[in-house]
C-alpha cells in the first residue's frame, strides 16, 4: 500500500507556501471556499508524481502555467511510503526552462539518490 507522508508546495499556481503532513492511518478531508486551492493541492500531487500539468477543458497546459504569477520558479516535494521504503520526490520548475527532479529512495539507513531531467 502507498501512504502519503508529506506534501510541500512553494509558489505553485496560487499557493505560496503549504506543507501538509499526513497521518499514518486516517482519511483526509479537504474542504474550503471556492478558489481556496483545494484542486491545486491535487494538481501539485499529480505534478510531483508525473512531472506534467493536468489537462484542462481548454486543453493541455505548459509547466510555466504552474508557476505562481510574478515569480520565477515553483517547487513541489512529496514523501510517500511503500512498505518500508520512503520515496522523497522533489520537482522544481523554472520559468522558460526544463523542470528538474530529484528522487531519494530511503530504506533504513541506506539512501539511493537519483537525479535528472528525464524519466
Secondary structure, 3 states (H helix, E strand, C coil): CEEEEEEEEEEECCEEEEEEECCCCCCCCCCCCCCCCHHHHHHHHHHHHHCCCCCECCECCCHHHHECCCCCEEEEEEEEEECCEEEEEEEEEECCCCCEEEEEEEECCEEEEEEECCC
